[in-house]
Amino acid sequence: MTDVANAEGTSSGTKQHLAWALVLISVAQLMVVLDGTIVNIALPFIQHDLDIAPANLRWVVTGYALAFGSLLLLGGRLGDLYGRRKIFMTGLIVFSVASLLGGLATSEGLLLAARALQGFGAALASPAALALITTTFPAGPLRNRAFAVYAAMSGVGAAVGLLLGGWLTGLDSIFGLDVEGWRLTLLINVPIGIVTALLAPRLLAESESHPGQLDLPGAVTGTLGLLGIVYGISRAGTDGWTDTWTVASLAAGLLLLVSFLLIERRVEHPLLPVRVFMNRTRAASFVAMFFAPAAMFAMFFYLSQYIQEVMGYSPIQAGVAFLPFCFGLVFAAGLSSNLINRIDPRYLAGFGTLLAAVALFGFSRIPHSTTFPPADVQAGYWTDILPYILMMSFGMGMTFVPLTLTAVHHLRAEDSGIGSGVLNTMQQVGGALGLSLLATIATQTMTDLGTDFATAAQKAGAQATEAQQTVAAHQIFTAGATDAFLLGAALMLVASLVTWVFLNVKHQELATDGPEAPVHVC
């Protein structure tokens, strides 16, 4: 009886320890994801306080994404070589220090440098966090639930960032604090990051390190190549695809990535082993994870502007409008983590991507006027917005969990960090590329419709009042946004097609552990 009691106590203690470990990893992942959007609502206040030129203001957001996306592969490999808990803690400390510098910044240059340093810290912590789930939780239902929570944090982070950013930005006016509210959007990371890093040794076991040399030529060419691609994509969204710096950056990035691939085929310890991509299911997961976030990020970008600019919501009201997305995604992620034990991931992710594509198509039907003079047509939140937010959240929750599982399943122990890095890189680069493509389509539509309105007004000899000009601007923006949503639906359908055709792993296999059969490539 005593032995049985001890065994039960040990099992209960182990589960409690795993629960706290998951909380720690989830908090870290939520923090690095939401920082991509938390400063969005605060941008006008940052611009005023630091006297930042309008053309440079976007780099407060894209500077973080640029460093994050381009350094993920390096961060994942460092975790494989030197221990994932160690790199996880290092990333959190770097992230916290950078947040402190950004929150106390007194100039544009210091703030942008701090945001880039934040991206570097996130690139170290995020792939290590995903890899630590693999090494901490046993294969089967426990690991599936852990991945569900991780995927939910990755999905709701952007929406939570909008809500939290709106609330923190207004705190100085609500409580009369001496510090500007926008600084709190960065300073809030400092205590959270430091406490999380200090608790890591107590709750997370260090992964086995895998001795080997760091592939410096690969690290340099791979990082700079991704940097060039992400920078070029980000610049294209605002300056166009024919801009000189856009073309030069993309060309240099492609050239460096080709050099990177050639180097990886020849070195003994490559930064990115080709064997990571040799599994058909894993490769399909990476590709699907490239297209799905591209469409989701576009939803946040255009819908948050539409709700504020056209519907007249305040920043905090706009954040609250996205709360149902958080609840729907968390519910769907929990549901899919249970269903994955009985249903193949192809069907869950395939259904999820199809549902998300329908939601984006629904957003593309937001009513607007394209005739002159334009009527003041607006969507209703309860009828035209909320149903599709819920549909999108449910679809993403059903998609992220199975694709996260299949992307890292059966990876070799020494490759789990870089596999996690590839998955995160696909999400970041895919989101940047998708947003730039959609921005190009939306901008072209807005330009064409603006020209049509101006021509019609000239023919009619009418002088538009300020109110009429505002209505026209709202209708022009809505027309561009709906075209972007339609293209987003097409991108989500590509992700769905890849999932249905190539994701062939069975649900029974996800309950097994250990690497797949060796593949004789570097």
N, C-alpha and C positions, 0 to 999 in steps of 0.2 A: 504493500500500500504506500509505504514511504517513497519507494522508487517511482511509482506512478505519479504521486503528488509532485515530486521533484521534476519529473519529465514535463508535467503539465505546466508547472511554474516556469520552467525554462522556455517552453514553447510560447507561453504568454509574454514572457520578457522579451523574447526574440522579436515577436510581432510588434510589440510596443516600440522596440528600438528601431525596427524597420520603418514604422510609421513616422517617428521623429526624423529619421534620415530623409524620408520622402518630403516632409515639410521643409527641411533645410534646402534640399535641391530645388524644390518648387519655388520657394521664395527667391532664390538666386536667379532662376530662369525668368520668373515674372519680372524681376527688377531690370534685367538687361533687355528684355523685350519691350516693356512699356516705355523705356527711355527713348525709344525711337519716335514716340508720338507725344510724350508728356509735355514737351516744350512747344508744341504746335500752337496751342491757344495763347501761350505767353509771348509769342513772337512780337506782336505790336509793342508790348511793354519793354521787351529786351531792346528792340530797335530804338525806342525813345530814350531809355536810360543810358545806353552805350553809344548812341549816335551812329548806328550801323546803316550803311547805304542799302537801299532796297534791293539792289542787285546782289549784295553779299548776304542778305538775311537768310536765304535758303540754305546756306552752308552750316547754319546752326543745327539743322536737321540732317542734311545730307553728309556733313562731315563725320557724324557718328556712324551712319550707315556705311560710308566709304571705308573707314578703318575696320569696322566690324566685318563686313563682307569679304574684304581682301585678305584679312589675316586669319580667317577661320581654319584654313588648312594647316597653317603653321601652328596654331594653338592646339589643334587636335593631335598633331604629331608630337608636340612637346609633351603632352599628357601621356602618350604611349611610351615615350623614351624615359621620362623622369618621374613618373607617378602622377596619376590623375588627381588625387586629392591635393597634392602639393601644387599642381598647376591651377586647380580650382581655387584654392586659397589665395594664390598669387594674383590670379585674375580679379578676385573680389577686392583685394587690398588696392590694386592698381585702380580699379573702378571707383572705389571709395575716395581715394586721394584725388583722382581726376574730378569727381563730383564736387569735392570741397573747393578745388581750384576754380571750377566753373561757377560755383555759387558765390564765390568771393571776387570774381573777375571784375576788373575796373576798365577793361578795354576790349575791343572787338577781337584783337589778336589773341589775347589770353583765353577768352571764352572759346574761340574756335579750336585752339590748341588743346584745351581741356576736353572738349567734345571728342576730338580725335583720340586722345588718351583714354577716354571712356570706352571708345570703340575697341581699342587694343585690349583693355581689361575684359570686356565682354567676349572678345574672340578667344581669350584664354579660358574663361569660366564656362561658357555655354557648351562647347563640345565635351569638356571634362564632365559637366553635370550629366549629360545624356549617357556618356560612357560609364559613369559611376552607378547609374541605375542597372546597367548590364552586369556589373561586377558585384553589386550589393544585393540584388534581389534574385532569388532562384527562378529558373524558367518555369512558366506556367501561369496560373491565375494571378499570383502575387506580382510578378513582373508585368503582366498585362495591365493590371490596375495602376501600377506605378507609371507605366508609359502613358496611360490614359490621363493621369493627373498632369504629367509633363506636357503632353500635347495640348491639354486644356489651358495650361498656363501660357504656352506659346501662342495659342489662338486668341485668348481674351486679353492678352497684354496690351494690344493696340487700343482696344476699347477702354480698358481700365486707365490707360495713359491719358486719353482724352478727358475722361471724367475727373481723374485726380489732378490733371494739369489745370483744368478750369477752376476747381475748388481751391487749389493752393495759390493760384495766381491772384485770386480775390481775397486772400486771407488778410493782407495788410489793410485793406479797406474795411474788412469786417471787424477785426479785433484791434485795429490801430497799432499793429506791430511796427517796429522801427525798421525792419528789413523789407525790401521790396518783395512782393509776393512771388514774382517769377524766380527769384533766387531759391525759394523753397522747393521748386520742382527739381533742383539739382541737389540741394543740401539734404533732402530727405533720404537720399541714398547712403549718406555717410554712416549714420548709426546702424542702419539695416545691413549694409555690406560688412562693416567691421564685426558686428555681433555674429553674423553668419559665418565669417571666416574663423572666428575664435571657437565657435561650436563645432566646426568641421572635424577636428581631431577626435572629439568625443563621440560623434555620431556616425562618421564615415570611416570605413577601413581603407587604408592605402592600397591601391592596386599594385599588382606585381609590375615592377619596372622591367623593360626589355632593352638590355644594353644594345647599343648601336650608335653609329655616328649620325649626327644631324646633317642632312643633305643640304649644305649651305647654298651651292649653286641652284638646286631645285627650289629652296626656300626663297631666294632672291628673285629668280625669274617667275616663279609661281605667284608670289605675293605682288610683285610689281605688275605682272600680267593681269591679275584680277583687279588690282588698283586701277589700271588703265581702262579696263572694260567697265567697271562700276562707275568710274569718273565720267567716261564718255557717255554712258547711258544716262547718268544723272544730268549731265549738261545738255544732252539732246532733249530732255523733257522741257527745258526752258529756252534754250538757244537754237534748237532745231538740229536735224540730222546732217545738214550740209554745213554747219558751222565749222570753221577751220580747226579749232581746238577739239571739237567733238570727233571729227574724222581722224585727226592726228592721234588722239588718245585711244580710240578704238583700234586703229591700225597698229600702234605700238603695243597695245595690250594683246592683240591677236598674235603678233610676231613673238612676243615674250612667252605666251602660252605654248606656241609651237616649239620654241626652244626648251621650255619646261618639259614637254612630253618627250622630246628627244633625250634630254638628260635623264629622265626617270627610267628610260629603257636600258640605260647603260650603267647606272650606279648600283653598288651592292646593297645600300640601304636607302631606297628611294623615299622621298617625302610622301608621295602618293603612289603606293603599289598598284600596279595595273590589275592585280588579282581582286581588288575591291570591286571592280566593275564586271568581273567575269561571270558572276551569278546573274542570270536573266531576271529573276524577281527583284534582286537588289537594284539592278540598273533601272528597271521599270519604276521602282519606288522613287529613285532619285529624279527621274524625268518627270513623273507626276508631281513630285514636290517642287519642281521648278515652275510648272504652269499654274498650279492651284493657288499658291500665295500671290502670284502676279495678279490674279483676278480679285482676290480678297482685299489686298492692299488698295486697289483702285476703288473698291466699294467705300472703304473708310475715307479715302482722300476726297472723292467727289460728293459723297453723301453728307459728310460733315460740313462741307462748304454750302451745299444746297440747303441743309436744315437751318444754318445760321443766316446766310445771305438772302435766300429767297423766302423761307418760311418765317424768318425773324426771330429764331430762338436765340437766347443768350448762351454764352459759352457753357455755363453749368447745365442749362437745360439741354443743350446739344449732347453733353456727356451723358446725362440721364436717359436721353432718347436711345442711346446705344446699350444701356444696361440689359435689355432683354437679350441682346446678342450674347453677353457673358453667361447669363443663366441658361440659354438654349444650348450653347456650346458645351458647358460643363455637364448638363444633363445628357446630351448625346454622347459625349466622351465616356461617361460612366456606363451608359447603355452599351456602346460598342465594345468596351473592355470586357463586358460579360458575354456579349454575343460572339466575340472572337474565339471563345473556347468551343463554340458549336458551329460557327459559320465561317467559311473560307474568307480571307481578307479581300479577295477579288470582289465578292458580292457586296461587302460592307462599303469599301472605298468606291466601288463602281456606282452604287446607289447614292452615296454621299456626294460625289462629284456631279452626278446628274441632277440631284436636288439643288445643289448650289448653282448650276447652270440655269435652271428654271428660275431661281431667285434673281439672278442677275438679269435675265430676260424680263422679269417682272419690273425691276428697277428701270429698265430701258423704256418701259411704257408709262413713266411718270408724265402726267399731262403738261403740255405747254403749247404756246401759240406761235406759229411761224408765218402768219399772215400780217399784213400791214393795214392799219395800225395794230400792234399786238395787244391782245387782251391780257389782263392780269390773272393768268391761270396758275394755280398752285395746287400741290398735292395735299391730300389729307393724311396726317400721320397715321391714324388708326386704320385707314383703308388702303392707302397707296404705299406706305413705308413699313409699318410694323409687321404685316404678314410676311413680307419678303426678308426682313431682318431675321425673323424667327426661322424661316426656311433656310436662309443662308447659314445661320448658326448651327442648325441641326445637321445640315449637309457637311459643314466643315468638321464638326465633332465626329461624324461617322467616317470622315476621310483621314484626319490626322492620326488617329490612334493606330489603325491597321498599317498605314504607310510608314509610320515611325517604327513599328515593330518589324516589318519586313525589310526595312532599310538597314537595320543593324543585326538581324537574325543570322546566326551561324558565322558571324565574322570571327576571324582568328583573334585570340586574346590580345596579341600585339597590334591589331589593326582596329580595335573598337573605337579608339580615340579619333583616328583619322576618318573612320567611317561616319562617326558623329559629326566631324568637321565638314565632310562632304555634304551631308544632309542639310546642315545649317547654311552652308554656302549656297546650295541650290535654292533654299528659301529666300535668302537675302538678295542674291543676284537675280533670281527669277522675279522677285517683287520689284526690284529697280527697273529691270527690262520691261516688265509688263506695264508699270506705271508710265514709263517713257513712251511706249507704243500707244497707250491709251491717251496720254496727253497730246501726242501728235494728232491723233484722230479728232479729239475734242477741240483742239485749237483750230484745226482746219475748218471744222463745222462752224465754230463761232465766228471765224473770219469771214467765211462765205455768207453766213446769215446776216452778219453785221453789214456787209456790203450791199446785200439785197435790201435791207431795211433803209439804208441811206439812199439808195437809188430810188426806192418807192417814195420816200419822203420828198426827194428832190422833184420827182415827176408831179407829185401832188401839190408842190409848192407850200408844204406845211412846215411850220416851225414848232418843233416838239418842245413841250414844257419839261421842266426838270422831273416832274412825276412820271411823264410818259417815257423819258429817257431811262429812268430807273426801271420801269416795267419792261422796256425793251431789253435792257441789260440782263434782267433776270431770265427772260424767255430765251435769250441767246445762250446764256450759260447753261440753262436746263437742256436745250437742244444738244449742245456739245457733250454734256454729262451723259445723256441718254445714249448717244452714239458710243461713248466710251464703255458704258455698261453692256451694250450689245457686243462689242468686241471682247469684253471680259467674259461674257457667256461663251463665246467661241473658244477662248483659251481654256476655259473650264471643261468644255467638251473634248478638247484635245487630251487633257489630263484623264478624263473618263475613258476615252478610247484606249489610251496606253494601259490603263488599269485593267480594263476588261480583256484586252488581247494578251498582255504579257505578264500579268501578275498571277502566276500559276502555283504558288505555294499553298499547301493545305493547312487547315487550322490545327490538325493534329501535330504537324511539324513545329508549330510555334511553342508547344509545350516541352520540346526537347532542347537540350543545351549542347554546347560544344561546337567546334568549328566544322564547316563543311569539309568534304573530301578535298585533299590538296589539289591545287591547280598549279601546273608547272610553268608558271610565268613569274616575272619579277613583280 
